[in-house]
Amino acid sequence: MKKILILLCVAAISLMGVEQKVDGEKVFDKACASCHIKMITAEETKKVFKTLKAPPMVEVSGQLKKNIKIVEDIDDEIHRAVVIAFIKDYVVYPHLDKSMCQAMALERFDLMPSLKGKLSEEELNAVAAWVYDFYVGKKF
């Protein structure tokens, strides 16, 4: 676990200040939206829960931001970079040990399929940053 955290921190720091050339929302629409609803309220989710293929992305983003912590008073940019690094790793190498979904969500949806080889590094950077940034201040 310590090795994973160290690798995520190194990857996160290397992402800081990287300029995005790819539109993360377009990547999301192409690669993620067929399973993850972009924006929905918790109340609306209850009505359509049985038809969902995956957790709504607003909830995924919120869970990641809440659950990924390094220290109490972490700098916002470092936290952002670590969450982005986690997203990039998880969509390529999803694993139960890394999942931050609630038990009910895992039982209902299982793990997501790997997107290994389906997105370029630039697309991974863009969509992971978009997932973090788009949902800032948005509640499930």
C-alpha positions as CSV (number, residue, x, y, z in Angstrom):
1,M,0.0,0.0,0.0
2,K,2.9,2.4,0.8
3,K,4.4,1.7,-2.6
4,I,1.1,2.5,-4.3
5,L,0.8,5.7,-2.4
6,I,4.4,6.7,-3.2
7,L,3.9,5.9,-6.9
8,L,0.6,7.9,-7.0
9,C,2.3,10.9,-5.3
10,V,5.2,10.8,-7.9
11,A,2.7,10.5,-10.7
12,A,0.6,13.3,-9.3
13,I,3.5,15.7,-8.9
14,S,4.5,15.0,-12.5
15,L,1.0,16.0,-13.6
16,M,1.1,19.4,-11.9
17,G,1.2,22.2,-14.5
18,V,0.6,19.9,-17.5
19,E,-1.3,21.7,-20.2
20,Q,-4.4,19.9,-21.5
21,K,-4.7,19.6,-25.3
22,V,-7.5,17.1,-25.3
23,D,-11.0,18.0,-24.1
24,G,-11.7,15.8,-21.1
25,E,-15.5,16.1,-21.4
26,K,-15.4,14.8,-25.0
27,V,-13.3,11.9,-23.8
28,F,-15.8,11.3,-21.0
29,D,-18.7,11.4,-23.6
30,K,-16.9,8.9,-25.8
31,A,-15.4,6.5,-23.3
32,C,-17.4,6.8,-20.1
33,A,-20.9,8.1,-20.6
34,S,-22.2,4.9,-22.0
35,C,-22.1,3.5,-18.4
36,H,-21.7,6.6,-16.1
37,I,-24.4,9.2,-16.1
38,K,-22.7,12.6,-16.1
39,M,-25.0,14.5,-13.7
40,I,-28.0,13.3,-11.7
41,T,-29.3,13.9,-8.2
42,A,-29.4,11.2,-5.5
43,E,-33.2,11.4,-5.6
44,E,-33.4,10.9,-9.4
45,T,-30.9,8.0,-9.1
46,K,-33.3,6.2,-6.8
47,K,-36.0,6.3,-9.5
48,V,-33.7,4.8,-12.2
49,F,-31.3,2.8,-10.1
50,K,-32.3,-0.6,-11.6
51,T,-31.4,0.7,-15.1
52,L,-28.0,2.2,-14.3
53,K,-24.9,0.4,-15.7
54,A,-22.5,2.1,-13.3
55,P,-22.5,4.7,-10.5
56,P,-23.2,8.3,-11.6
57,M,-20.0,10.1,-12.2
58,V,-20.9,13.0,-9.8
59,E,-21.0,10.4,-7.0
60,V,-17.7,8.7,-8.2
61,S,-15.9,12.0,-8.2
62,G,-17.3,13.0,-4.8
63,Q,-16.3,9.7,-3.2
64,L,-12.8,9.9,-4.6
65,K,-12.3,13.5,-3.4
66,K,-13.6,12.5,0.1
67,N,-11.7,9.2,0.4
68,I,-8.3,10.0,-1.0
69,K,-6.3,11.7,1.7
70,I,-2.6,12.0,2.3
71,V,-2.5,14.3,5.4
72,E,-4.9,16.6,7.2
73,D,-3.9,19.9,5.7
74,I,-3.0,18.8,2.2
75,D,-2.6,21.4,-0.5
76,D,-5.5,21.5,-2.9
77,E,-3.4,21.2,-6.0
78,I,-1.5,18.2,-4.6
79,H,-4.8,16.5,-3.6
80,R,-6.2,17.2,-7.2
81,A,-3.1,15.7,-8.7
82,V,-3.2,12.6,-6.5
83,V,-6.9,12.0,-7.3
84,I,-6.2,12.4,-11.0
85,A,-3.4,9.9,-10.8
86,F,-5.7,7.5,-9.0
87,I,-8.4,7.8,-11.7
88,K,-5.8,7.2,-14.4
89,D,-4.5,4.1,-12.7
90,Y,-7.9,2.8,-11.8
91,V,-9.6,3.0,-15.2
92,V,-6.7,1.1,-16.7
93,Y,-6.2,-1.4,-13.8
94,P,-9.4,-1.6,-11.8
95,H,-9.2,-3.9,-8.8
96,L,-11.4,-4.5,-5.7
97,D,-8.5,-3.5,-3.4
98,K,-8.4,0.0,-5.0
99,S,-12.2,0.5,-5.2
100,M,-13.7,3.3,-3.2
101,C,-17.3,2.5,-4.1
102,Q,-19.7,1.8,-1.3
103,A,-20.5,-1.9,-0.8
104,M,-24.0,-1.5,-2.3
105,A,-22.5,0.0,-5.5
106,L,-19.9,-2.8,-5.8
107,E,-22.6,-5.4,-5.3
108,R,-24.8,-3.8,-7.9
109,F,-22.3,-2.8,-10.5
110,D,-19.2,-4.9,-9.8
111,L,-15.8,-3.5,-11.0
112,M,-15.6,-1.5,-14.1
113,P,-14.0,-3.1,-17.1
114,S,-10.4,-2.0,-17.8
115,L,-9.9,0.7,-20.4
116,K,-6.3,-0.4,-21.0
117,G,-5.3,0.3,-24.6
118,K,-8.6,2.2,-25.3
119,L,-7.4,5.7,-24.3
120,S,-4.1,7.5,-25.0
121,E,-2.1,8.9,-22.1
122,E,-3.3,12.4,-23.2
123,E,-6.9,11.2,-23.1
124,L,-6.4,9.6,-19.7
125,N,-4.9,12.9,-18.4
126,A,-7.7,14.9,-19.9
127,V,-10.7,12.8,-18.7
128,A,-9.2,12.3,-15.2
129,A,-8.7,16.1,-14.8
130,W,-12.2,16.7,-16.1
131,V,-13.7,14.3,-13.7
132,Y,-12.0,16.1,-10.8
133,D,-12.7,19.7,-12.0
134,F,-16.2,19.4,-13.5
135,Y,-17.7,18.2,-10.2
136,V,-16.1,20.8,-7.9
137,G,-18.9,22.2,-5.8
138,K,-21.5,19.8,-7.2
139,K,-23.3,17.4,-4.8
140,F,-24.8,14.1,-5.5
